[in-house]
Amino acid sequence: MPLSEILAKELDENPGDPQFVDAAEDLRRSGELKESLFICLRGIAKSPDNARGRLALARIFFDAWMT
């Protein structure tokens, strides 16, 4: 099972866990932008001050704009 699936399962229980950034980035790199966006937005909603999460969100939007 890929890391993103394991983290996504864990994040269902605690969406504000800082690991949401790793899961979102992993999904973004693999081209799964919708799932990456969903995880990132949920994480930021629970941890709005997480700068890494906001940077990941910007990368997701950039990748979506470039496709």
N, C-alpha and C positions, 0 to 999 in steps of 0.2 A: 504494500500500500504506500503510495507516495506521501511525502511529508505533508503536503498541503491537505490531503484528505484526513490525515491523523489530526492535524491542527484544526481543521474545520470542524471535526467532530468534537474536539475539546472546547472549541470556541462557541459551540451551540450552548454549552452550559455556562460559559463565562465570556461573553463577547468583548468585554473590556480588557481581557488579558493581553499584556503587551506582545504576546506571540502572534497576535492578529496581523501585525506588520509583516512578519516572516511568511505567514500563509498567503497574504495578499500579494506580496512580491513574487513568491514562487508561482502562484497562479498567473500573474501578469507576464512573467517571463515565458511561461508555457503557452501564452496566447489566450487564456481563458479570462478575458477582460470583464465579462459580466459577473462571474463568480468572484473575481478579485475585487471588483467595485463593491459588491454586496458585503463581503467580509470587512473591507476597509471602512465603509460607511457605518456599519454596526459597531466596529471597534472605536471609531472616532466619536460616535454618539455616547459611548460609555466612558471614553477617556479623551475628552476634547483637547487636553493640553499635551497630548502625545505628538511631539514634533516629527518623529519618524513616521507616524501614521499619516500625518498631513503631507509629508514628502512623498510617501507611497501613493497617496491619492492623486497628487499632482502628476506622478509618473503614469498612473493608470489613465488619467484624462489625456495626457500627451500621447500615449500609445493609441488610445481610441481615436484621437484626432488624426493621427498619422495613417491610420488604416482606411 
